Amino acid sequence: MTDKAPNKLGKYQVKEEISRGSMGIVYLGHDPYINRLVAIKIALVEPPDDPGASDDFRKMFFNEAHTAGMLTHPNIINIYDAGVDEDTCYIVMEYIEGGDTLKLHTRPETLLPTEKVVEIIFKCAKALDYAHRQGVVHRDIKPSNILITRDKDVKIGDFSIAHINNPDSTESKPVGMLGSPRYMSPEQLTEEYITNQTDLFSLGVIMYELLTGKHPFAAENFSRLVNMIMNEDPLPMRDFRADIPEVLEKIVRKALHKNVDERYQMGLDFAADLSKAFENLQGHQEDISIQERFNSVKKLEFFQGFPDAEIWEIIRASSWHDYRNSDEIIIEGELDDCFYILVSGKVDVKKANKTIRTLGMGDCFGEMGYLAKTKRSATIVAEQSTSLLKVNSTVISQVSLNCQVRFLKVFLRTLIHRLSATTEIISQDI
């Protein structure tokens, strides 16, 4: 292996260097068979004073292809191929054009808007939740391992030290001080058995940095860093930014808890709290009392048969929105994963600026987006003052199992009714 760029690796043409790290160099490449640009990661030569480490080095390098190759998620970099050309090991990955890493936005002068930070961490939490449910623990979540695209979407990469939790495997359990010390969890530093929660701790460190431009455990040397991560709580983020909402302080504190029992258990738990926080940041929360919301929602046909306790669960897990006449609620072509229930008022369903349906109190819309986060096929506009209950697919998974089952039954009944109505409209047009 060498750090000099080859002209070709296998079928791939190598163009120019993009970046380099401790494990390898990433080049821009071209796949002539599919005619697409790719990123090609080439292993660096192993240390000359340790020639016996060649096999271990190669195994670790291809670990990225093995682990990340198991995963298919919009916020995880795709692995296309891997191989050895003579003595050069390489991995072929998705190329993110114009992409930088989150490290760019961890400085005070380049911070992103608070809402964008919440959105980014939300996507990372859901991507990690997916990876963890496949048995993959990343172990090196840090800003430089998360790419950000031109439109501020995110892609988690570099699974080179990831571990697959396979009960049938003879490999050792994920222990040891592998990773980047500044982003390690307490259990990593003490070389204890680690779980998916170590990745969530690291994600909490990143969130703190993205919101403040400061590291939560700023230390002048390694021993001081270890002591801070193990024993000290970081300063409140408001010490650096007075406009940080308390809800975000609570989320970061939970993510950075020393005790794994008090930390987020799964990425979906982390994402659910972020989703609620995002609704508050957007300023959509209603001023009327929670009891008045309950009284209004309980009257709706959708919730007939729900016990009061489950209606309370749905209300607390959802968000309440008010719209004025002519306000656009959903715009055709936008991505959305929410389901809407009309509590009061009326809305017009428009396609190509033509009203195809009017919905009133108790009606629902957004079923397909809720199921698959597809692009909206129509625009929804308030015809008069309108109140809606907005149900997020991530948040609803946090209610009790009985409530989830009951909600799903009614939701599917509503979806079938909507599909039948749509079929009738198409038949009439024909």
C-alpha positions as CSV (number, residue, x, y, z in Angstrom):
1,M,0.0,0.0,0.0
2,T,1.1,3.6,-0.6
3,D,-0.1,7.1,-0.1
4,K,0.7,8.0,-3.7
5,A,-2.5,8.3,-5.7
6,P,-2.8,5.6,-8.4
7,N,-4.4,6.3,-11.7
8,K,-6.8,3.4,-11.5
9,L,-8.0,0.9,-8.9
10,G,-9.9,-2.1,-10.3
11,K,-12.5,-0.7,-12.7
12,Y,-12.4,2.8,-11.0
13,Q,-10.5,5.8,-12.3
14,V,-8.9,7.9,-9.6
15,K,-9.0,11.7,-10.0
16,E,-8.0,13.8,-7.1
17,E,-7.5,13.8,-3.3
18,I,-10.5,14.9,-1.3
19,S,-9.3,14.4,2.3
20,R,-7.1,12.2,4.5
21,G,-7.3,10.8,8.0
22,S,-5.5,8.3,10.2
23,M,-6.8,5.2,8.4
24,G,-6.6,6.3,4.8
25,I,-6.9,8.9,2.0
26,V,-10.1,9.6,0.2
27,Y,-10.0,10.4,-3.5
28,L,-12.6,11.5,-6.0
29,G,-13.1,8.6,-8.4
30,H,-15.3,7.6,-11.4
31,D,-17.1,4.4,-12.1
32,P,-17.1,4.0,-15.9
33,Y,-19.7,1.2,-15.9
34,I,-22.4,3.2,-14.2
35,N,-21.0,6.6,-15.2
36,R,-21.1,8.1,-11.7
37,L,-18.7,9.9,-9.4
38,V,-17.6,8.0,-6.3
39,A,-15.4,8.5,-3.3
40,I,-12.5,6.0,-3.0
41,K,-10.9,5.5,0.4
42,I,-7.3,4.0,0.1
43,A,-5.6,2.5,3.1
44,L,-2.5,4.2,4.3
45,V,0.7,2.2,4.7
46,E,1.0,0.5,8.1
47,P,3.8,1.9,10.4
48,P,7.2,0.7,9.3
49,D,8.2,-0.3,12.8
50,D,5.3,-2.7,13.2
51,P,5.2,-4.9,10.0
52,G,3.4,-7.6,11.9
53,A,0.3,-5.4,12.2
54,S,-0.5,-5.7,8.5
55,D,-3.3,-8.2,8.9
56,D,-4.9,-6.4,11.8
57,F,-4.6,-3.1,9.9
58,R,-6.2,-4.6,6.8
59,K,-9.0,-6.2,8.9
60,M,-9.8,-2.9,10.6
61,F,-9.7,-1.0,7.2
62,F,-12.2,-3.4,5.6
63,N,-14.3,-3.4,8.8
64,E,-15.8,-0.2,7.4
65,A,-17.0,-1.9,4.3
66,H,-18.4,-4.8,6.3
67,T,-20.3,-2.9,8.9
68,A,-21.5,0.2,6.9
69,G,-22.3,-2.2,3.9
70,M,-24.9,-3.8,6.1
71,L,-26.7,-0.4,6.5
72,T,-29.1,1.3,4.0
73,H,-30.2,4.7,5.4
74,P,-30.5,8.1,3.8
75,N,-28.3,9.6,6.5
76,I,-25.5,7.0,6.4
77,I,-23.0,7.0,3.6
78,N,-23.5,4.2,1.1
79,I,-20.7,1.6,0.6
80,Y,-20.7,0.4,-3.0
81,D,-17.6,-1.8,-3.3
82,A,-14.3,-2.9,-1.7
83,G,-11.2,-4.7,-2.9
84,V,-7.5,-5.0,-3.2
85,D,-5.5,-4.0,-6.3
86,E,-2.0,-5.5,-6.0
87,D,-1.1,-4.3,-2.5
88,T,-3.6,-1.4,-2.3
89,C,-6.7,-1.8,-0.2
90,Y,-9.7,0.4,-1.2
91,I,-13.3,1.0,-0.4
92,V,-15.7,2.7,-2.8
93,M,-18.3,4.9,-1.3
94,E,-21.1,7.4,-2.1
95,Y,-19.6,10.7,-3.2
96,I,-21.1,13.8,-1.5
97,E,-20.6,16.6,-3.9
98,G,-19.6,19.9,-2.2
99,G,-19.9,18.2,1.2
100,D,-18.0,19.4,4.2
101,T,-18.1,18.0,7.7
102,L,-19.8,19.2,10.8
103,K,-16.4,20.3,12.2
104,L,-16.8,23.4,10.1
105,H,-19.8,24.5,12.3
106,T,-18.3,23.8,15.7
107,R,-16.6,27.3,15.9
108,P,-18.4,30.3,17.3
109,E,-18.1,32.3,14.1
110,T,-19.6,29.5,11.9
111,L,-22.5,28.3,14.0
112,L,-25.7,27.1,12.2
113,P,-29.1,28.4,13.3
114,T,-30.5,26.6,16.4
115,E,-33.4,25.0,14.4
116,K,-30.9,23.6,11.8
117,V,-28.7,22.1,14.6
118,V,-31.8,20.4,16.1
119,E,-32.7,19.1,12.7
120,I,-29.2,17.7,12.0
121,I,-28.9,16.0,15.4
122,F,-32.4,14.6,14.9
123,K,-31.4,13.0,11.6
124,C,-28.2,11.6,13.2
125,A,-30.1,10.2,16.2
126,K,-32.5,8.4,13.9
127,A,-29.7,7.1,11.7
128,L,-27.8,5.8,14.7
129,D,-31.0,4.2,16.0
130,Y,-31.3,2.4,12.7
131,A,-27.7,1.2,12.9
132,H,-28.0,0.2,16.5
133,R,-31.1,-1.9,15.7
134,Q,-29.0,-3.7,13.1
135,G,-26.4,-4.5,15.8
136,V,-23.9,-1.9,14.7
137,V,-22.2,0.4,17.3
138,H,-20.2,3.2,15.5
139,R,-17.8,4.0,18.4
140,D,-16.3,7.1,16.7
141,I,-19.1,9.6,16.3
142,K,-17.5,13.0,16.0
143,P,-18.0,16.1,13.8
144,S,-15.3,15.1,11.2
145,N,-17.1,11.8,10.7
146,I,-20.4,13.4,9.8
147,L,-20.7,15.0,6.3
148,I,-23.0,17.8,5.6
149,T,-24.3,18.3,2.1
150,R,-24.9,21.6,0.2
151,D,-28.5,21.6,1.3
152,K,-27.5,20.9,4.9
153,D,-28.5,17.2,4.9
154,V,-26.2,14.9,6.9
155,K,-24.4,11.6,6.2
156,I,-22.7,9.6,8.9
157,G,-19.5,8.0,7.7
158,D,-16.2,6.2,8.8
159,F,-17.4,2.9,10.3
160,S,-13.7,1.7,10.5
161,I,-13.8,0.9,14.2
162,A,-17.5,0.0,14.4
163,H,-18.6,-3.2,16.2
164,I,-21.3,-5.6,15.2
165,N,-23.1,-7.0,18.2
166,N,-23.7,-10.6,17.1
167,P,-24.6,-13.1,19.8
168,D,-23.3,-16.0,17.7
169,S,-20.0,-14.3,17.0
170,T,-16.8,-15.5,18.6
171,E,-15.3,-12.0,18.4
172,S,-14.6,-10.2,21.6
173,K,-17.2,-7.7,23.1
174,P,-16.8,-4.0,22.2
175,V,-14.4,-2.8,24.8
176,G,-11.2,-0.8,24.8
177,M,-10.3,2.7,24.2
178,L,-10.9,2.9,20.5
179,G,-12.1,6.2,19.1
180,S,-11.4,9.9,19.5
181,P,-10.9,10.8,23.2
182,R,-12.6,14.1,23.0
183,Y,-15.9,12.4,22.0
184,M,-15.6,9.2,24.1
185,S,-18.2,8.2,26.7
186,P,-17.1,7.4,30.3
187,E,-17.5,3.7,29.6
188,Q,-15.1,3.9,26.7
189,L,-12.5,5.7,28.7
190,T,-12.7,3.0,31.4
191,E,-12.6,0.3,28.8
192,E,-15.8,-1.2,30.0
193,Y,-18.4,-3.0,27.9
194,I,-20.0,-0.5,25.6
195,T,-23.5,-0.4,24.0
196,N,-25.2,1.9,21.5
197,Q,-25.5,4.5,24.3
198,T,-21.8,5.4,23.8
199,D,-22.7,6.8,20.3
200,L,-25.5,8.8,21.9
201,F,-23.1,10.3,24.4
202,S,-20.8,11.3,21.5
203,L,-23.8,12.8,19.7
204,G,-24.6,14.9,22.7
205,V,-21.0,16.3,22.7
206,I,-21.5,17.3,19.1
207,M,-24.8,18.9,19.8
208,Y,-23.2,21.0,22.6
209,E,-20.4,22.1,20.2
210,L,-22.8,22.9,17.4
211,L,-25.0,25.1,19.6
212,T,-22.2,26.9,21.5
213,G,-19.0,26.7,19.5
214,K,-17.4,25.3,22.7
215,H,-16.4,21.7,23.7
216,P,-18.3,20.6,26.8
217,F,-15.1,19.1,28.2
218,A,-12.5,21.6,27.2
219,A,-9.2,20.4,28.7
220,E,-5.5,21.2,28.2
221,N,-4.3,17.6,28.4
222,F,-5.5,14.0,28.2
223,S,-5.6,13.3,31.9
224,R,-7.7,16.5,32.6
225,L,-10.0,15.5,29.7
226,V,-10.5,12.0,31.2
227,N,-11.3,13.5,34.6
228,M,-13.8,16.0,33.2
229,I,-15.7,13.3,31.1
230,M,-15.7,10.9,34.1
231,N,-16.5,13.3,36.9
232,E,-17.6,16.8,35.9
233,D,-20.7,18.2,34.3
234,P,-20.2,20.6,31.5
235,L,-21.1,24.3,31.9
236,P,-24.7,25.2,31.0
237,M,-24.8,26.1,27.3
238,R,-26.5,29.4,28.3
239,D,-23.2,30.5,29.7
240,F,-22.0,30.8,26.1
241,R,-25.3,31.6,24.4
242,A,-28.1,33.3,26.4
243,D,-30.7,32.4,23.7
244,I,-30.4,28.7,24.2
245,P,-33.9,27.3,25.2
246,E,-34.1,25.4,28.4
247,V,-35.6,22.4,26.5
248,L,-32.3,22.0,24.6
249,E,-30.3,22.3,27.8
250,K,-32.3,19.3,29.2
251,I,-31.8,17.3,26.1
252,V,-28.0,17.8,26.1
253,R,-27.8,17.1,29.8
254,K,-29.6,13.8,29.4
255,A,-27.4,12.8,26.4
256,L,-24.3,13.6,28.4
257,H,-25.3,11.8,31.6
258,K,-22.4,9.8,33.1
259,N,-24.8,7.0,34.2
260,V,-26.0,5.0,31.2
261,D,-29.3,4.3,33.1
262,E,-30.1,8.0,33.0
263,R,-28.9,8.6,29.5
264,Y,-31.0,8.1,26.4
265,Q,-31.5,4.4,25.9
266,M,-32.1,4.5,22.1
267,G,-31.6,7.0,19.3
268,L,-35.3,7.1,18.8
269,D,-35.8,8.4,22.3
270,F,-33.2,11.2,21.6
271,A,-35.0,12.0,18.3
272,A,-38.4,12.1,19.9
273,D,-37.3,14.8,22.4
274,L,-35.7,16.8,19.6
275,S,-38.8,16.6,17.6
276,K,-40.8,18.1,20.4
277,A,-38.2,20.8,20.9
278,F,-38.3,21.7,17.2
279,E,-42.0,22.3,17.4
280,N,-41.4,24.7,20.3
281,L,-38.6,26.5,18.4
282,Q,-40.8,27.0,15.4
283,G,-43.3,28.9,17.5
284,H,-46.3,26.7,16.6
285,Q,-47.3,25.9,20.2
286,E,-50.8,27.1,21.1
287,D,-51.7,29.3,24.1
288,I,-54.9,27.6,25.0
289,S,-54.9,25.4,28.0
290,I,-54.2,21.7,27.7
291,Q,-57.6,20.9,29.1
292,E,-59.3,22.9,26.3
293,R,-57.3,21.0,23.8
294,F,-58.4,17.7,25.3
295,N,-62.1,18.8,25.3
296,S,-61.9,19.8,21.6
297,V,-60.0,16.6,20.5
298,K,-62.3,14.2,22.5
299,K,-65.3,15.3,20.4
300,L,-63.7,14.2,17.1
301,E,-64.8,11.0,15.4
302,F,-61.2,9.9,15.1
303,F,-60.9,9.5,18.8
304,Q,-64.2,7.7,19.5
305,G,-63.4,4.6,21.5
306,F,-60.1,6.0,22.9
307,P,-59.9,6.0,26.7
308,D,-59.3,9.4,28.1
309,A,-55.8,8.4,29.2
310,E,-54.8,7.5,25.6
311,I,-56.2,10.8,24.3
312,W,-54.0,12.6,26.7
313,E,-51.1,10.6,25.5
314,I,-51.8,11.5,21.9
315,I,-52.2,15.2,22.7
316,R,-49.0,15.4,24.7
317,A,-47.1,13.5,21.9
318,S,-48.4,15.7,19.2
319,S,-48.4,19.5,18.5
320,W,-51.2,22.0,18.1
321,H,-51.2,24.5,15.3
322,D,-53.5,27.4,14.4
323,Y,-53.8,28.9,10.9
324,R,-55.5,31.9,9.5
325,N,-57.6,32.1,6.3
326,S,-55.5,31.4,3.2
327,D,-52.4,30.1,5.2
328,E,-50.7,27.3,3.4
329,I,-50.4,24.2,5.7
330,I,-48.8,21.8,3.3
331,I,-47.1,22.6,0.0
332,E,-47.2,20.2,-3.0
333,G,-43.8,18.6,-3.5
334,E,-42.5,19.1,0.0
335,L,-41.2,16.2,2.1
336,D,-43.1,15.6,5.3
337,D,-43.7,12.7,7.7
338,C,-46.7,14.1,9.7
339,F,-50.4,13.2,9.9
340,Y,-52.9,16.0,10.5
341,I,-56.3,15.9,12.2
342,L,-58.6,18.9,11.8
343,V,-59.8,20.0,15.2
344,S,-61.8,23.0,13.9
345,G,-62.2,25.0,10.7
346,K,-61.9,24.0,7.0
347,V,-59.1,23.5,4.5
348,D,-59.0,23.2,0.8
349,V,-57.0,20.4,-1.0
350,K,-55.5,21.9,-4.1
351,K,-53.7,20.3,-7.0
352,A,-52.2,22.5,-9.7
353,N,-54.1,25.4,-8.1
354,K,-57.4,23.7,-8.5
355,T,-59.5,22.8,-5.4
356,I,-60.3,19.1,-5.6
357,R,-61.7,18.6,-2.1
358,T,-62.7,20.5,1.1
359,L,-62.1,19.0,4.5
360,G,-63.7,20.0,7.8
361,M,-63.7,19.3,11.5
362,G,-62.7,15.7,12.3
363,D,-61.2,15.1,8.9
364,C,-57.6,14.0,8.4
365,F,-54.9,14.4,5.8
366,G,-51.2,13.6,5.3
367,E,-51.6,9.8,5.6
368,M,-49.1,8.8,2.9
369,G,-46.4,11.2,4.1
370,Y,-46.9,9.8,7.6
371,L,-46.3,6.3,6.4
372,A,-43.4,6.8,4.0
373,K,-42.2,10.4,4.2
374,T,-43.0,10.9,0.6
375,K,-43.4,14.2,-1.3
376,R,-46.8,15.8,-0.7
377,S,-49.0,15.3,-3.7
378,A,-51.3,18.3,-3.0
379,T,-51.3,21.7,-1.3
380,I,-53.5,22.2,1.8
381,V,-54.7,25.7,2.4
382,A,-56.8,27.0,5.3
383,E,-60.2,28.2,4.1
384,Q,-60.9,29.9,7.4
385,S,-59.4,30.0,10.9
386,T,-58.3,26.4,11.5
387,S,-56.8,24.4,14.3
388,L,-54.9,21.2,13.7
389,L,-53.4,18.4,15.7
390,K,-50.1,17.5,14.0
391,V,-48.9,13.9,14.7
392,N,-45.2,13.2,14.1
393,S,-44.3,9.6,13.2
394,T,-41.3,9.6,15.5
395,V,-43.1,11.0,18.5
396,I,-46.1,8.7,18.3
397,S,-43.9,5.7,18.7
398,Q,-43.2,6.9,22.3
399,V,-46.8,6.5,23.5
400,S,-48.0,3.3,25.2
401,L,-48.3,0.1,23.1
402,N,-52.1,-0.1,23.6
403,C,-52.4,3.5,22.4
404,Q,-50.1,2.9,19.4
405,V,-52.2,-0.1,18.4
406,R,-55.5,1.7,18.7
407,F,-54.1,4.8,16.9
408,L,-52.8,2.5,14.0
409,K,-56.2,0.8,13.6
410,V,-58.1,4.1,13.3
411,F,-55.3,5.6,11.1
412,L,-55.5,2.6,8.7
413,R,-59.3,2.9,8.6
414,T,-58.9,6.6,7.7
415,L,-56.4,5.8,5.0
416,I,-58.6,3.2,3.4
417,H,-61.5,5.6,3.4
418,R,-59.3,8.3,1.8
419,L,-58.1,5.9,-0.9
420,S,-61.7,4.9,-1.7
421,A,-62.7,8.6,-1.9
422,T,-59.8,9.3,-4.2
423,T,-60.7,6.4,-6.5
424,E,-64.3,7.7,-6.7
425,I,-63.0,11.2,-7.8
426,I,-60.8,9.7,-10.4
427,S,-63.7,7.6,-11.8
428,Q,-65.9,10.7,-12.0
429,D,-63.1,12.5,-13.9
430,I,-62.9,9.6,-16.3
